[in-house]
């Protein structure tokens, strides 16, 4: 009798590790075939105005499903034009997270725990991530193309010193999940940061307002680019590219992949492991500084001025700020109790 697959997402993502490349290729071909058979795609010519109302295509523009109107087409064109002006080719990991939708960041933080760079060819890296708890697959495949990689390979100096401009520079990406395929691939194509097949069909049902930029799997990969263990892998990629001019694929051993996945699991509660925008991080740090200031004022108060009322006031301020931090996942209940005890 065949054993049931593990319910542990970190174990499932590395199941049949050697077959991951074949799996990714199979999904790509399957999705491409589905796209070629699709008959109800709104193509660029139709968005431009040459639309036959007899096709009876629908959209969710305005929040409800209805037949496409000329006003919808005008709005589609405006959205595409604004998007084209916004991006000039490539996008940074920081911008991907900053422009992402809150619900995608929340899903990335709650559901996607690991992103392993299993293979690299030049500056193109194939990451595998765990899938969400409701997914019918064990993992997803994210491909990232670092646009400054070739410059780093050719630049003098240790590879470790050249990693930062690579991971913080412009890149392109692709993911095999439905969210990217139906919500974001068109945006990536118009924005010129698409690393997979181009999508010319306007997302008239799923994302007619062209909101957001990346799925939860891509967001986890983008967040992991700032982590030391992934930076070490990028440095090795630069070294390999310098030593091997034939650009053969470099595949991570399963043992190395397991080590990366395990380290990511251990770092899951780290503040740096949270997918958050620049403004969210700034707010979190400000809240942390405010809490620290409350604690410091309580400690530094002259003995003669400390009264039960002042202590209770300090505790009240602290608890109020700490609850905000706890809601953001910054403080654990144990940390809160420890800090409250220090207010004594």
C-alpha positions, 0 to 999 in steps of 0.5 A: 500500500502506498504511503500517504503524502506528508501533511508537513508543507516543508516535507512535501515541497522536497518530495520527488526533488529530482523530478521538480524540473520535469514537473515545472516543464509539464505545468508550463506546457499544460498551461500553454495548451490551455491558453491556446485553446481559450476562446474568450480572451479579450485581445489587445486589438479588442482593448484598442477598440475593435471589439465585436459586441456579438462575442458577448464577453463579460467583465467584473469592472465596477464590482459586478459581472456584466457584458463589456461596454465601450466605457469598459474598453475605455477604462481598460485602455486607460489602465493599460496606459498608466501601467505602461508608464509606471514600468520601464522594464524590470522591477525590484524585489522591494517594489514588488512587495511595496506594490503587492496587495495586502491579501497577498502579503497576508497569505504569504506570511500565513501559508508560504514558509519556504523558498528554495533556489534549486537550480540556476542557469546564469542569472535565472534561478528556479525556486520551489516553494510550498503550496498553500493548505488548500492547494491540490499540489505540493509545491509551486515553481517560481523563476527569477531572472536577475538583470544585473547578474551578468554585470556582477559576474564580469565585475572585479572583486569577491562574489560576496561583495557583489550580491547586494546589487544583484538581489536589490537590482531589477529583475523579472519573474514568473510563477506557475500558480493560478493567481499569477496566471490569471491575475498578474501575468498580463500586468507583468507582461505590460510592465516588462518584468515578465520572465515567462510566456507573455500574456496578451489577454486582458484579465477582464474577469479576475483583475480588470482594474490591474491591481497588485503585482505578485502572488504569495509564492513570489512574495515569499521568494522576494522576501527571502532574497534579503536573507543570508542563506539565499545571499550565500547561494547567489554568491556561489552562482556568481562564482560558478558563472565565472568558472564555467562559461558553458552556462550549464545548469547548477542544481542544488543537492537535496541535502542542501535544499533540506538545509535551506528549508530547515533554516527557513523553518527555524527563522519563521518567527523572525521579524525579517522573515515577515513579508511587509512593505516599506511603510509597514516596516517603518510603522513596526519599528516606530511602534517598537521604539515607542514601546521601548520609550515607555519602558525606559521612562518607567525605569528612569523615573525618580524613586520619589515620583513613582506612584501606583497611579504612574506605574499603572499609567505606564503599564496601560500605555505599554499594553496598548502599544504591545497589543498593536505589535502582537497583532502585527506578529512582532511580539509573542505572548511570552515576550509581552509577559516578560516586558510587563514584568519589567515594569513591576 
